[in-house]
């Protein structure tokens, strides 16, 4: 399965520039056989952390509609800081996830922004401990007094880094992963 992680530029909160950037990356992925594109956390709308009213950037996930759609997939999603806690990845892997996608937005004050090496070590540990591929997409750059060095990367289920984006650079990284669909819980 060919996957991609988009290390997008760090944009001002509420910037609509992200729509065209993602549209361009989706078109490229479609024409190059990429099955799943992982984009950074809150690339559309921005992080609630920096919004005057966090409800302005919220997506309605109430009810079971989202769970029904995601329940049929063979991958898991852990958002940003939640990847620092092993339990969500362990649970998803035990339920059949073969790949773990981590949309991330490490746009932080400059004195706290140097987290890329830590994020990459977390990805390797999650991959090895859970026998899953890990695909992380982050933002990179400087905007509104915050910085993100970018921690985008793709790690195979043995903990080998297949791709890593360069620091402070917008980049689309792609890798072919060997993942097998889990046996349906109905068939177990």
C-alpha positions in Angstrom: 0.0 0.0 0.0 1.5 3.3 -1.0 1.0 6.1 1.6 2.1 9.7 1.9 2.6 12.2 4.7 2.4 15.9 3.8 4.6 18.2 5.9 2.6 21.4 5.2 3.8 24.9 5.8 2.9 26.4 9.1 0.2 28.9 8.2 -1.6 31.6 10.1 -4.7 30.4 11.9 -7.7 30.4 9.6 -5.7 30.6 6.4 -7.5 29.3 3.4 -4.2 28.7 1.6 -4.2 25.2 3.0 -7.2 24.2 0.8 -5.2 24.7 -2.4 -2.1 23.1 -1.0 -4.0 20.0 0.0 -5.9 19.9 -3.3 -2.6 19.9 -5.2 -1.2 17.1 -3.0 -4.3 15.0 -3.4 -4.2 15.3 -7.2 -0.5 14.2 -7.1 -1.3 11.3 -4.9 -4.2 10.1 -7.0 -2.0 10.2 -10.2 0.8 8.3 -8.4 -1.1 5.5 -6.8 -1.0 6.8 -3.2 -3.8 5.1 -1.3 -3.8 7.3 1.8 -2.5 10.9 2.4 -1.9 11.9 6.0 -2.1 15.7 6.5 -1.2 17.6 9.6 -3.5 18.1 12.5 -5.8 21.1 12.1 -4.2 22.1 8.7 -7.7 23.4 7.8 -8.8 26.0 10.2 -5.9 25.9 12.6 -5.4 24.6 16.1 -8.0 25.4 18.7 -5.1 26.2 21.1 -4.6 29.5 19.3 -8.3 30.4 18.4 -10.2 33.0 20.3 -13.1 30.6 20.3 -12.1 27.0 19.9 -15.6 26.1 18.7 -14.8 28.0 15.5 -12.4 25.2 14.4 -14.3 22.2 15.8 -15.6 19.3 13.6 -18.8 17.6 14.9 -18.0 14.0 15.8 -21.0 13.3 17.9 -23.1 10.2 17.3 -21.9 7.0 15.8 -21.5 8.1 12.2 -17.7 8.7 12.4 -17.2 5.5 14.4 -19.1 3.4 11.8 -17.0 4.7 9.0 -13.7 4.3 10.7 -14.6 0.9 12.2 -14.3 -0.8 8.8 -10.8 0.4 8.1 -7.5 -1.4 8.7 -5.7 1.5 10.3 -5.8 3.7 13.4 -5.5 7.4 13.9 -3.8 9.0 17.0 -3.8 12.7 17.0 -0.5 14.6 17.8 0.3 14.5 21.6 -1.8 11.4 22.1 0.9 9.4 20.3 3.0 9.9 23.5 0.7 7.5 25.3 1.1 3.9 24.2 -2.4 2.7 25.1 -4.3 4.1 22.1 -1.9 2.5 19.7 -1.9 -0.8 21.6 -5.8 -0.9 21.5 -6.0 -0.1 17.8 -3.3 -2.7 17.0 -5.2 -5.3 19.1 -8.3 -4.6 17.1 -6.5 -5.2 13.8 -4.9 -1.9 12.8 -1.9 -2.5 10.5 -1.0 1.2 10.2 -1.2 4.1 12.5 -1.6 7.6 11.1 -0.6 10.5 13.3 -1.8 14.0 12.2 0.4 16.4 14.1 0.8 20.1 14.5 3.9 20.9 16.5 3.5 24.7 16.0 4.9 25.8 19.4 6.6 28.8 21.1 10.2 28.8 20.0 11.6 27.7 23.4 9.4 24.5 23.2 9.5 23.8 19.5 12.4 21.4 19.2 10.4 18.2 19.4 11.0 16.5 16.1 13.6 14.0 17.4 11.3 13.0 20.2 8.4 12.5 17.8 10.5 10.3 15.6 11.6 8.1 18.5 8.0 7.8 19.6 7.1 6.6 16.1 9.8 4.0 16.1 8.7 2.7 19.5 5.0 2.6 18.5 5.9 0.6 15.4 8.0 -1.9 17.1 5.8 -2.4 20.2 2.6 -2.8 18.2 3.9 -4.3 14.9 2.3 -1.4 12.9 3.5 1.0 10.3 3.5 4.6 11.5 2.8 7.6 9.3 3.2 11.1 10.8 2.4 14.4 9.1 3.4 17.7 10.7 3.6 21.3 9.8 6.9 23.1 9.3 8.0 26.7 9.4 7.3 29.9 11.3 4.1 32.0 11.7 2.6 34.3 14.3 5.5 33.8 16.7 5.3 30.0 16.7 7.7 27.5 15.1 7.5 23.9 13.9 10.6 22.1 12.8 8.5 19.4 11.3 8.5 15.7 12.4 6.8 14.1 9.4 8.0 10.6 8.7 7.0 7.1 7.7 8.2 4.1 9.7 7.7 0.4 8.8 6.4 -2.1 11.4 10.0 -3.1 12.3 10.8 0.5 13.3 12.8 1.3 10.2 12.5 4.9 9.1 11.5 4.7 5.4 11.1 8.5 4.9 11.7 11.6 7.0 10.9 15.1 5.9 13.5 17.8 6.2 13.2 20.3 9.1 11.4 23.7 8.4 10.5 22.5 4.9 7.2 21.8 3.1 7.5 18.3 1.7 5.5 15.4 0.6 7.0 12.1 1.5 5.9 8.7 0.1 6.6 5.1 0.9 5.3 1.7 -0.1 4.2 -0.2 3.0 3.6 -3.9 3.3 0.4 -4.2 5.3 -2.1 -6.9 5.4 -5.8 -6.5 6.1 -6.7 -7.9 9.5 -9.1 -10.8 9.9 -12.6 -9.4 10.5 -13.7 -9.7 14.1 -16.8 -11.4 12.7 -14.6 -14.2 11.2 -12.5 -14.7 14.4 
